[in-house]
Amino acid sequence: MFDPKYAQLIFSFLMALFMSCIMSLVITLYNVGFIEGIAFVWLKAWLFAFAVALPVINLVSPIVRRLVKVLIKQTH
């Protein structure tokens, strides 16, 4: 298995992989429907979406973590 120091990178990779897969499929089906060759259209969209999602997740996740800390009530 992987060293724990890579946990954030692995999380980001898997989150980008799954979210880009699901979102590109949903958006592709919404825009073009079940057309002939939909698998190719979707895979092309997924590749592009993943290429965008991975760096975005790496950039945005520290900001989101800070926002969550602000929004969550601390109990002591």
C-alpha positions in Angstrom: 0.0 0.0 0.0 0.9 3.7 0.0 2.7 5.7 2.5 0.3 7.9 4.6 2.2 11.1 3.4 0.5 10.5 0.0 -3.0 10.4 1.4 -4.0 13.9 0.2 -2.7 13.2 -3.4 -4.5 9.8 -3.5 -7.7 11.4 -2.2 -7.5 14.2 -4.8 -6.8 11.7 -7.6 -9.7 9.4 -6.7 -12.1 12.3 -6.1 -11.2 13.8 -9.4 -11.6 10.4 -11.1 -15.0 9.6 -9.7 -16.5 13.1 -9.8 -15.3 13.8 -13.4 -16.6 10.4 -14.5 -20.1 10.9 -13.0 -20.5 14.5 -13.9 -19.2 14.1 -17.5 -21.6 11.2 -18.0 -24.6 13.1 -16.7 -23.8 16.2 -18.6 -23.1 14.3 -21.8 -26.4 12.4 -21.6 -28.2 15.6 -20.8 -26.8 17.4 -23.8 -26.9 14.7 -26.5 -29.0 11.8 -25.0 -28.4 8.2 -25.8 -27.0 8.7 -29.3 -24.9 6.2 -31.4 -21.3 6.5 -30.2 -22.2 7.9 -26.8 -19.4 5.9 -25.1 -16.8 7.7 -27.2 -18.4 11.1 -26.7 -18.5 10.5 -23.0 -15.0 9.1 -22.7 -13.6 12.1 -24.6 -15.6 14.4 -22.2 -14.3 12.4 -19.2 -10.7 12.7 -20.2 -11.0 16.5 -20.5 -13.0 16.8 -17.2 -10.5 14.8 -15.3 -7.6 16.9 -16.6 -9.4 20.0 -15.3 -10.7 18.4 -12.0 -7.4 17.1 -10.7 -5.6 20.4 -10.4 -8.8 22.2 -9.3 -9.3 19.8 -6.4 -5.6 20.2 -5.4 -6.0 24.0 -5.5 -9.5 24.2 -3.9 -9.3 21.6 -1.1 -7.1 23.7 1.3 -9.6 26.6 1.0 -12.6 24.2 1.5 -10.9 22.8 4.6 -10.5 26.3 6.1 -14.1 27.1 5.3 -15.3 24.0 7.0 -13.3 24.9 10.1 -15.0 28.3 10.2 -18.5 26.8 9.7 -18.3 23.9 12.1 -19.0 24.8 15.7 -16.2 23.8 18.0 -17.1 21.9 21.1 -14.7 21.7 24.0 
